[in-house]
Amino acid sequence: MLKKYLKIGIAGIVLLGILIFISVNLSNYRLNKYRDSVVNNLVYKNNQIDKVFENSDNDLAYLFLYDPNDDDCIYLDEVLLKQLSYDHNGIRFDQIYKITYEQSYRSYIQQLIRNTFSISSFPAIVAVKKTEDGFEKVDSFEYTADQKRNADQLNNFLERNHFYEISQKD
C-alpha cells in the first residue's frame, strides 16, 4: 500500500513539474511576443540619416524617431506596431528604420526634432523624401497620449504609405 502511494506521489510531482515548465515557457513566450521589434533591425544615430537612404532602394525612407529609454517609444515599438503586424498576418515593417534620439526629454533635442521634421510630438514615424539638399517630410505619424487614437492613426499612416493593403486584414 505504501508503494502505491509513493508511486502516485512521484507521478503527481512529475506531472506538477511538467505543468510548471509548460506554464513558465508559455508566459515567457507571451512576454517575448511583444519584445521583438517588427521594424528594420538596423538602428542609426540621428546624424546618420543619409545612411538610411543608402540602404533604401528608393528616394523615400521611413524614420522611426526613437529613444530606447523612453516608455512611449518602447510602447509604440513593442506593442502598437507589433499588434498591427499581428493583425495583418505577421508582416514586418522592414522599410521603417529607427533613428535614435537618446535623452529625448531634453528640450533642445525635442526642439531639434520638431524643427528638422516639422512634427509636434515624440515619438514619431516620418516619411521623408531625399532631395538635393538633404530630405523633406512627406507624411508622418505622431504619438499622442490617446492610446485608441494612436492605434487608429498609426494604422491609417501605414495604409496611406502602402505597408499593407486593406485586404490583408483578417
C-alpha positions, 0 to 999 in steps of 0.5 A: 500500500505504501508503494502505491502511494509513493508511486502516485506521489512521484507521478503527481510531482512529475506531472506538477513539474511538467505543468510548471515548465509548460506554464513558465515557457508559455508566459515567457513566450507571451512576454517575448511576443511583444519584445521583438521589434517588427521594424528594420533591425538596423538602428542609426544615430540621428546624424546618420540619416543619409545612411538610411537612404543608402540602404533604401532602394528608393528616394523615400525612407521611413524614420522611426524617431526613437529613444530606447529609454523612453516608455512611449517609444518602447510602447509604440515599438513593442506593442502598437506596431507589433499588434498591427503586424499581428493583425495583418498576418505577421508582416514586418515593417522592414522599410521603417528604420529607427533613428535614435534620439537618446535623452529625448526629454531634453528640450533642445533635442525635442526642439531639434526634432520638431524643427528638422521634421516639422512634427509636434510630438515624440515619438514619431514615424516620418516619411521623408523624401531625399532631395538635393539638399538633404530630405523633406517630410512627406507624411508622418505619424505622431504619438499622442497620449490617446492610446485608441487614437494612436492605434487608429492613426498609426494604422491609417499612416501605414495604409496611406504609405502602402505597408499593407493593403486593406485586404490583408486584414483578417 
